[in-house]
Amino acid sequence: MSEGDITTQQVDAIVNAANPSLLGGGGVDGAIHRAAGPELLKECRGLGGCKTGEAKITRGYRLPARFVIHTVGPVWHGGDSGEDELLASCYQNSLALAELSDLHIIAFPAISTGAYGFPFNRAALIAIRTVIAFITYHPAIERVVLVCHGKAAYDTCANLLEREASGNTEFGMAQAVFSHLAMIEATHGIRIRNKEAIVQTLAPAVKNDTQALSAGISLNTWVAMAGVQREVTVPESVLSLLLKSLETA
């Protein structure tokens, strides 16, 4: 969370709340184009625009950020025209594109809350929930900064984030399981191909750090007994047994 100007963020990529043409505009969009310089507009001309909810990437040019991820937020029409889902797609698709581009630290503005009229509190809650849901199972994204314009916006987002984070035990358990998998890989000198799938299976069932450790020990034992070399995909049958053991623990 940050209060300030998104164009000054020292991150791998900033997200631009763009219009469908990607050719610049007012608000955040105009500020990013002005700060990046005319080279950004030149690259954007070759992208063929962008649909609402989708995302495209360019270089950052004169910005501190190396890249700009452009996404088009929904215009608010009262809330019954799929606005929530489209806004969530903006965050999800931007993060997915960042991960695909090997970018790890991303800064977002409050998409659609300016001229597009999306109610700020509702948009902030969607942003926070979507970001938490994504980074829970995508550890390649190391940090996400939600850049707020003004103290009132910052305080609103901070309160929502505290509320959502305090009630989200799945995120903590997912990070614990990821940590144990990383230790297994380092200990045996291997790569586990389906780490994300393993964590998505186990994290919702893990209730505390002790259970996360138990799951890690069981997986480590399976790897040692299987005599794995270089790479391995942990079978669903092994994960099913782990789930049963967690249910009875």
C-alpha positions as CSV (number, residue, x, y, z in Angstrom):
1,M,0.0,0.0,0.0
2,S,1.3,3.4,-0.9
3,E,0.0,7.0,-1.0
4,G,1.3,9.0,-3.9
5,D,2.1,9.1,-7.6
6,I,2.1,5.8,-9.5
7,T,4.5,7.3,-12.1
8,T,7.3,7.5,-9.5
9,Q,7.0,4.0,-8.3
10,Q,10.3,2.0,-8.3
11,V,8.9,-1.3,-9.4
12,D,9.2,-3.8,-12.2
13,A,5.9,-2.6,-13.8
14,I,3.2,-0.1,-13.1
15,V,-0.3,-0.7,-14.3
16,N,-2.0,1.9,-16.4
17,A,-5.8,2.4,-16.2
18,A,-6.0,2.9,-19.9
19,N,-8.8,3.6,-22.4
20,P,-9.6,1.0,-25.1
21,S,-7.5,2.7,-27.7
22,L,-4.3,2.6,-25.5
23,L,-3.5,6.0,-27.0
24,G,-3.5,8.1,-23.8
25,G,-6.2,10.1,-22.1
26,G,-6.8,11.9,-18.9
27,G,-6.2,11.0,-15.3
28,V,-3.7,8.2,-14.6
29,D,-3.5,7.3,-18.3
30,G,-2.4,10.8,-19.3
31,A,0.0,11.1,-16.4
32,I,1.7,7.8,-17.3
33,H,2.0,8.8,-21.0
34,R,3.5,12.2,-20.1
35,A,6.0,10.7,-17.7
36,A,7.0,7.9,-20.1
37,G,7.5,10.2,-23.1
38,P,6.4,9.9,-26.7
39,E,8.0,6.5,-27.2
40,L,5.2,4.9,-25.1
41,L,2.5,6.3,-27.4
42,K,4.5,5.0,-30.5
43,E,4.6,1.5,-29.1
44,C,1.0,1.6,-28.0
45,R,-0.1,2.4,-31.6
46,G,1.1,-1.0,-32.6
47,L,-0.9,-3.0,-30.0
48,G,-4.3,-2.7,-31.7
49,G,-6.1,-1.4,-28.6
50,C,-7.3,-3.5,-25.6
51,K,-10.7,-4.9,-24.6
52,T,-12.2,-4.2,-21.2
53,G,-10.8,-6.5,-18.5
54,E,-7.8,-7.6,-20.6
55,A,-4.2,-6.4,-20.4
56,K,-1.2,-5.6,-22.7
57,I,2.4,-4.8,-21.9
58,T,4.9,-2.2,-23.1
59,R,8.2,-0.9,-22.1
60,G,8.3,1.9,-19.5
61,Y,10.7,4.2,-21.3
62,R,11.3,7.3,-19.1
63,L,9.4,5.9,-16.1
64,P,11.3,4.4,-13.2
65,A,9.3,1.2,-13.8
66,R,10.8,-0.9,-16.6
67,F,7.4,-1.9,-18.0
68,V,3.8,-0.6,-18.2
69,I,0.9,-3.1,-18.1
70,H,-2.1,-1.5,-19.7
71,T,-5.6,-2.6,-18.7
72,V,-9.0,-1.2,-19.5
73,G,-11.4,-1.0,-16.6
74,P,-15.2,-1.1,-16.8
75,V,-17.3,1.9,-16.9
76,W,-19.8,2.0,-14.0
77,H,-23.4,1.4,-15.1
78,G,-24.9,0.8,-11.7
79,G,-23.4,-2.6,-10.8
80,D,-25.6,-5.0,-12.8
81,S,-23.7,-5.1,-16.0
82,G,-20.8,-7.3,-15.0
83,E,-18.7,-4.4,-13.7
84,D,-17.3,-6.4,-10.7
85,E,-16.2,-9.3,-12.8
86,L,-14.6,-7.1,-15.4
87,L,-12.7,-5.1,-12.7
88,A,-11.4,-8.3,-11.1
89,S,-10.3,-9.4,-14.6
90,C,-8.2,-6.3,-14.9
91,Y,-6.2,-7.1,-11.8
92,Q,-6.0,-10.9,-12.5
93,N,-5.0,-10.5,-16.1
94,S,-2.4,-7.8,-15.3
95,L,-0.8,-10.0,-12.6
96,A,-0.9,-13.0,-15.0
97,L,0.9,-11.0,-17.7
98,A,3.4,-9.8,-15.2
99,E,4.2,-13.3,-14.1
100,L,4.5,-14.4,-17.7
101,S,6.9,-11.6,-18.4
102,D,9.1,-12.5,-15.3
103,L,8.2,-9.4,-13.4
104,H,8.0,-9.6,-9.6
105,I,7.0,-6.2,-8.2
106,I,3.9,-4.5,-9.6
107,A,2.1,-1.3,-8.7
108,F,-1.6,-0.7,-9.4
109,P,-3.7,2.5,-9.4
110,A,-7.4,2.4,-8.3
111,I,-8.7,1.2,-11.7
112,S,-12.0,2.6,-12.9
113,T,-12.6,4.9,-9.9
114,G,-11.9,8.1,-11.7
115,A,-13.8,9.2,-14.8
116,Y,-15.3,5.7,-15.2
117,G,-17.2,6.2,-12.0
118,F,-16.7,2.9,-10.2
119,P,-17.5,3.4,-6.4
120,F,-14.1,3.6,-4.6
121,N,-14.9,1.3,-1.6
122,R,-16.4,-1.4,-3.8
123,A,-13.5,-1.2,-6.3
124,A,-10.9,-1.3,-3.5
125,L,-12.4,-4.4,-2.0
126,I,-12.4,-6.1,-5.4
127,A,-8.8,-5.1,-6.0
128,I,-7.6,-6.4,-2.6
129,R,-9.5,-9.7,-2.8
130,T,-8.4,-10.4,-6.3
131,V,-4.7,-9.6,-5.6
132,I,-4.7,-11.7,-2.4
133,A,-6.3,-14.6,-4.3
134,F,-3.7,-14.4,-7.1
135,I,-0.6,-14.1,-5.1
136,T,-1.6,-16.9,-2.7
137,Y,-0.8,-19.4,-5.4
138,H,1.6,-17.4,-7.6
139,P,4.7,-16.9,-5.5
140,A,6.6,-15.5,-8.5
141,I,4.8,-12.2,-7.8
142,E,6.8,-11.0,-4.8
143,R,5.1,-7.7,-4.0
144,V,2.0,-5.8,-5.1
145,V,1.6,-2.1,-4.3
146,L,-1.8,-0.5,-4.4
147,V,-1.1,3.2,-5.0
148,C,-3.7,5.5,-3.5
149,H,-4.4,9.1,-4.4
150,G,-4.8,11.0,-1.1
151,K,-5.0,10.1,2.5
152,A,-8.7,9.2,2.6
153,A,-8.2,6.7,-0.2
154,Y,-5.1,5.3,1.6
155,D,-6.9,4.9,4.9
156,T,-9.9,3.2,3.2
157,C,-7.6,0.7,1.5
158,A,-5.5,0.1,4.6
159,N,-8.6,-0.7,6.7
160,L,-10.0,-3.1,4.0
161,L,-6.7,-4.8,3.6
162,E,-6.3,-5.3,7.4
163,R,-9.8,-6.8,7.5
164,E,-9.3,-9.1,4.6
165,A,-5.8,-10.2,5.6
166,S,-6.8,-11.0,9.2
167,G,-9.6,-13.3,8.0
168,N,-7.5,-15.1,5.3
169,T,-5.7,-18.1,6.8
170,E,-5.5,-19.8,3.4
171,F,-2.9,-17.2,2.3
172,G,-0.6,-17.9,5.3
173,M,-1.0,-21.7,5.0
174,A,-0.2,-21.5,1.2
175,Q,3.0,-19.6,1.9
176,A,4.0,-22.1,4.6
177,V,3.5,-25.0,2.2
178,F,5.4,-23.2,-0.6
179,S,8.3,-22.7,1.9
180,H,8.4,-26.4,2.7
181,L,8.4,-27.3,-1.0
182,A,11.3,-25.0,-1.6
183,M,13.2,-26.7,1.2
184,I,12.5,-30.1,-0.3
185,E,13.8,-28.9,-3.7
186,A,16.9,-27.4,-2.2
187,T,17.6,-30.5,0.0
188,H,17.3,-33.0,-2.9
189,G,18.5,-30.8,-5.7
190,I,15.3,-31.3,-7.7
191,R,12.5,-29.2,-9.2
192,I,8.9,-30.0,-8.3
193,R,6.9,-29.3,-11.5
194,N,3.5,-29.0,-9.9
195,K,4.2,-26.9,-6.9
196,E,1.2,-24.5,-7.5
197,A,-1.2,-27.5,-7.9
198,I,0.1,-29.1,-4.7
199,V,-0.4,-25.9,-2.7
200,Q,-3.9,-25.3,-4.2
201,T,-4.8,-28.8,-3.1
202,L,-3.3,-28.7,0.4
203,A,-3.6,-25.1,1.6
204,P,-7.4,-25.0,2.0
205,A,-7.2,-28.1,4.2
206,V,-4.2,-27.0,6.3
207,K,-5.4,-25.5,9.6
208,N,-2.1,-24.4,11.2
209,D,1.7,-24.3,10.9
210,T,2.0,-27.8,12.5
211,Q,-0.1,-29.3,9.8
212,A,1.8,-27.5,7.1
213,L,5.1,-28.9,8.6
214,S,3.5,-32.4,8.7
215,A,2.6,-32.2,5.1
216,G,6.1,-31.0,4.2
217,I,7.7,-33.9,6.1
218,S,5.4,-36.4,4.3
219,L,6.2,-34.9,0.9
220,N,9.9,-35.0,1.8
221,T,9.7,-38.6,2.8
222,W,7.9,-39.5,-0.5
223,V,10.6,-37.7,-2.5
224,A,13.4,-39.5,-0.7
225,M,11.8,-42.9,-1.1
226,A,11.0,-42.3,-4.7
227,G,14.6,-41.7,-5.5
228,V,13.7,-38.6,-7.6
229,Q,16.4,-37.0,-9.7
230,R,16.2,-33.5,-11.4
231,E,12.4,-33.1,-11.8
232,V,9.3,-34.7,-10.5
233,T,5.5,-34.3,-10.6
234,V,3.9,-35.4,-7.3
235,P,1.1,-37.8,-8.2
236,E,-2.5,-37.0,-7.3
237,S,-2.7,-40.3,-5.4
238,V,0.0,-39.0,-3.0
239,L,-1.8,-35.7,-2.5
240,S,-5.1,-37.6,-1.8
241,L,-3.4,-39.5,1.0
242,L,-2.0,-36.3,2.4
243,L,-5.5,-34.7,2.4
244,K,-6.9,-37.7,4.2
245,S,-4.2,-37.5,6.8
246,L,-5.0,-33.8,7.3
247,E,-8.7,-34.4,7.7
248,T,-8.1,-36.9,10.4
249,A,-5.4,-34.9,12.2
